Amino acid sequence: MRKVIGVGAPIVDLLARVPEAFLAGVPGEKGGMLMVSPEEQRALVESLPEPPARAPGGAAANTIAALAKLGLPVAFVGKVGGDADGNYYLDAFAACGGDTSRFKRAPESHTARCLSMITPDAARTMRTDLGASLLLRPEELGPADFAGCAHAFIEGYLLFNPPLAEAALRAAKEAGCTVSLDMGSFEIVRAFRDTLPGLLDRYVDAVFANEDEAREFIGRDDPAAALDAFSAHCGTVAVKLGAEGAWVRDRGETVRVAPEPVDRAVDSTGAGDCWAAGFLYGWLQGWPPARCGELASLLGAETVRCLGAQPDADGWARIHARIGHS
């Protein structure tokens, strides 16, 4: 199978468990993502009850890393800094089997970081400093970056830079890729609600949204109606409902996906990203939507069982056993 390539911000995740009361002193809404300056992020890190753990992250990169763990060849386009975090990120991506040759570097800048504050209910509230990832320019992307790839997975956070997002989408399509887009956060949908339909019409084959993003897209809490609204623009749509499962529509067939039971949720960081990986793994191989959704739910459930944006070793063993890998 030809490669699956991700496009987005390579981000080092700083994972911190915090009490609910800690968020009272953090500007912005719980459960979302806001951009912050390096200084603001540093102040938050210094105020944490305990030092955070470090892990490679970024929305599209989480999905692509999970696809690599599922056995697909993968690559990534994004920009890291010339710092130790940048070296750490590239080493981690290579270690999971990824092709690092399409990464860009900004020697004068620092690698992006996301502070993910995880409350006891397993919700994560993210404050992100995009660092070097902001320095990726539209003119740096072209069809050559997508050569040899069958599918491009684009993260919604790219929409904060509309010319860059359009350049990535256009280059992927010119290279012959099918394209999927994850909405990323409700703040993104809120900011770009007027321009999203046009982008979906022109470039996107499959779209992923969680319940908050779906609500922002149509202006009310109605996942089935959101499925219809997205389907007006894309042939494949998934509206993820967390512990309630998901709605999926693929080429006219609508399926309600049951959730995979989770005895104890630890951290929801990356759960939606890994859900998308499970779905894409099946979708790219022509599985029916119900089977794609079943694997997606399994990956999402295994991700919330542990700290960080990927299932742990035991979780991957259960996933591979379910799909017949050794």
N, C-alpha and C positions, 0 to 999 in steps of 0.2 A: 504494500500500500504506500502511495506517495505521502509525503509529510503533511502534518497539520501544523499550521503556524499561528502563533498568537501575536497580537499587536497591542501594546499598552505600556504602562509604567512599571518597570522593574523596581520593586519596593522591598526594602528590608522591614519586616514586621517586628515591632516591639510589643510583646504580648504581656499584659499586666492584669492580674486579678485585683479588682477593687470592690469595696463595699458600695451598696446603692447610694449611701450618703455622699460618697466621694464625688459623684456626678453633679451634685448640687452646686459645687464650685467650679464646674467646667462649662464655659459658654456653649450654647447650642443645644439642640435636641438630643435626647437619648436615642441610641439605635441608628443614627445616621452617620454621615461622613462630612466633615468640613475641612477645608484647606486652612493651614496655619503656617506662620513663619517659622524658620528654624528656632528663633528665640522663644516663641510661644510654645513650641513643642518641647524644647529643652526645659522650660519652666514646669510644664506638666510632668515630664519624666522625673524631674527632681522632687516633685511633690508627691510622687507615688508612695504607697505604704511599703512597697518592697521593689527591688530592681526588676525590670522586665526581662523576659526571655527573648532571644533573637531568633528569627527564622526567615528564610526567603519568602517573599509574598508578592502581592500585586494581583488584581482580580484576574486578568487574562493569564498571567503566569501561573497562578494556582490551578486553573483549568488545564493548561498545557502540561504542567508537571504531573497532574493526575492522569492525563492521557498517556504520558510516557510510562507511568507505572502500570497502566493497562496493556502496554506493549506496542503502542503506536509510535512511529518515528515522528519527532517533533522538532520545531525550531521556534525562534522568537525574534521579534523586532522591537527594540526599545533602547533607551539610552541610560547608561550607568555613569557614575562619576569616576574620577581617577583616584579614588580613595580606597582604604582597606575594605569598606563595605562593598564597593564595586567588585573587587577581587573575590570577596566572599560569595557574592551573588553569582558570578560567572562559574565559580568552582562548584557551587551547589547545583546549578542548572546542568552542568556537564555531568555531575555525579548521578543525576537521575536519567541520564541517557540523551539529554537534549543537545541539539546543534547550536553552538554559541557563535557561529561565524557571522550571523546577521545582526548581532548586537552592535550598537554604536556606543562610543565613549566620549565623555566630556572631561578631559584631564584637569581642567581648571575648576570643576564643580564637585559637589558632594552627591552621593547616591541618595535617592528618595527614601524616606522613612515614613512608616505609618504606625502611630501609637494606637493600639487596639485595647481599649479598657473593657474588661470582661466582668460583668456583675454576676452575683450568685444565680440569677435566672438564666445564665448562659448568653444573654444579649451582649453584643459588642458595639461600642461607641468609638468611632474612629476619628482621629485628628491627624491629618496627613501633610507632610512637607514634601512636595514633589521634586525638589532638588534638580538633579541633572535631567530627569525625565522631561522637564519643561523645555529643555533646550533642543529636543528633537524637532527639526524643521520640515515643513512639507516637501521642500525640494530635495531632502535626503531620502525620500521614499519613492520607489518606482517599481515597475513590474519585476525587475531583476531580484528584488528582495523576496519575492514570492515564487520565484522559479522552482519548479519541481514539487510544488505543494498542491494538494488537492483541495484544501479547505483552509480558510482564514477565520480565526475567532477574534473578534474585536471587542475590547472592553468599552463600556459606556463612558468611562472617565475621559476618554479621548475627546469627547464632545465639548469639553471645556475649552478646547482649541479647535474651533470649527474648520479652519483650513487644513489642519493636520488630519482631522478625522476624515474629511472628504478625500484628501490625498491618499490615505491608507485604503479606504474603501474602493476608490477608483483603481488604484494600482493592483489590488487583489483581484478585482473583476477582470482587469485587462490581462492579468496573468492566467486567467482561466479558473480561478478558485470559486467554489461556492463560499458564501459568507454568512457567519452568524454574529449577532450583536447581543451582548448582555447589557441591560439598561444601567446596571451599576449601583444606583442609589435613587431614592425618591427626589433628592435635590436636583439631580441631573434632569430627570423627566420634567420637574417643575420649571427648570430654567430653559429647557429646549422643547417644550411641548409643541410649539408652533412649527418648528423645523423638522422634528422627528419624522412625521409622516412622509415627507418628501425624500428623506434619506432612506427610509425603509423601502419605499417604492422603487428607488433607483438601484439600490445596491444589495439589499439584505434578503437572504433566503430563509433564515431562521432567527427568531428573536426570543430572548429569555427575559422575564420580568418577575420580580417577587410581588407579593400582594400590595405592599406599599407603593411600589413603582406603577403597578397596574391601576391603583386608585388614582394616582396623580395623572395618569394618561387620559382617563375618562372623566375624572372629577367626582367620582363617587365610589363607594365600596361595593363592587359587584364583579367578582372575578369572571363569571360567565360572560358578562357584557364586555369586559376588557378583552377576553379571548376573541370575541367577535370583532372588536375594534382593531386589534392588532392583525387579525386575519384578513382585514381589508387591504393590508399592505404586504403581508408575508405569507408564504405557503405553509410554514411551520412555526407554531407559537407554543411556548410553554409559560404558564402562569403558576409560579411556585407559591404554595401556601404554608410553608414551614411544616409544623407538626401535623397539619391537616392534609398533607399530600400535595397534589398539583392537578391543574387542568392542562391537557395537551391537545392540540389540533395539528394534524399532519396530513397535508394533501386531502383535506376535506373530512378526514376521520377524527372524531372527537372522543377523547378518553379521559376519564377521571382516574388519576393515579393514586392508589392508596399509599399512605405513609409506611415506611419501615419502622417497626416499633423500636423505641430507644428507652432503655431502663433508667438511664441517668444522663441528662444533657450537661456537658461540662463547658463547652465553648462553641458558639455558632460561627466563629471566624472561618471563612472559606467554605462553609457548608453549601451555599448556593453555587459557588464556583465549581466545587466537586460534583454537585448535582448536574451541572451543565456538562461536565466531562463524561459522566455516566451516560447521559442522554446522547451526546454526540458520538460516543464510541459505537453505540448501536445504530444511530441514524446514518452514520457514514458507511455502515455495512448493509444498509437496507432493511434493518429489523423493523417489524411493525411497531407503531407508537406505544402500545401497551408494554411491550418488552423493553423498549428504550426507557420508558418511565420507571419500570421496576428496577433496572440497574441504577438509574439516576437516584432513586430514593435510597437504595442501599448505600451508595457512595456518600450521599448527604448525611445519612444516619451515622455511618462510621466516622465521619468527620466531627460531628458534634459530641461524640463520645470521648474526645481527647482534646488537649490544649493544642491550638495551632490550626493551620489551614489545610492540613492533610490528615487522612487516617493514619494511625500508628501501625507498627509492624503486624500486630494481631489483626487489626482491621483489614489491612491489605490481604492477609492470608485468607480471611473469610470472604472477601470480595473475589479473589482469584478462584477460590473453591466453588463459588456460586456460578461463575461463568466458565468453569472448566479448565482454568490455567493450572499448570503445575507450580 
